[in-house]
Amino acid sequence: MAATILICTQNWMARAWTLIHMCYVRISETLLGLQLPDEAVHPNDDHDGGGMVVGPGATKLRLRARLDTSSRFLLDLTPFLMGLTDESGSASMTPIPVLQDSGLLIVQYPLWMILQARFVTPAAKTEAAMLLGFIDEQRRVVGR
């Protein structure tokens, strides 16, 4: 499984974007869970008749795209927040143990959220589970 490494220059900015994309995931999940009628695009009769109105079916497609984008962003940002990559996206030269408890708290919640989401792709859930397994294994190594 190939993963994209997101390049970020400042840790505080990465944490802020993590919070924003966590909100996007939660909102998208909630709205996708609503039982909206599956309409596609229908003509707009209120105006000059030439326009089209996007119905709930197209809205669900946009919500799924937002959900996929935000979950991918969270997964791609995880190595940087854990200290495994530097701001250029290269592997960090810091010797193990690199995982700090504050960094773990920042990345673990979004990963748990991805695992619990109903509409996130199975590939994203698998990657989140693998990252959580890596974190768990590293904590056991550091704790010895």
Summary of the structure (lengths in Angstrom):
residues: 144
radius of gyration: 19.1
end to end distance: 29.8
largest distance: 72.0
contacts: 392
relative contact order: 0.18
helix: 60%
strand: 6%
